[in-house]
Amino acid sequence: MKKNVGMLILFLLLGWLLGAWIAKALQSFKVLSFLTHPTTISWSPRADLDIISYNITINFELSLLSLIGIIAAFWLYRRL
């Protein structure tokens, strides 16, 4: 299988998504709160250029389990 940047990005996004799903499933266990507590990273670019204006908000939620998912996905990608 040929490795490329698109495949790496796909692996990382799927690892992040799987880690986030596992974190959501384990949120009810208070003992694992250090793994499931998300940190939100926000980015809000906006501009008003007289003829066009835009306002975009992008939020990333990253927990320790989603970070572990990203690392595992990168490891799997390297093993291919």
Summary of the structure (lengths in Angstrom):
residues: 80
radius of gyration: 16.8
end to end distance: 7.1
largest distance: 53.2
contacts: 192
relative contact order: 0.26
helix: 55%
strand: 20%
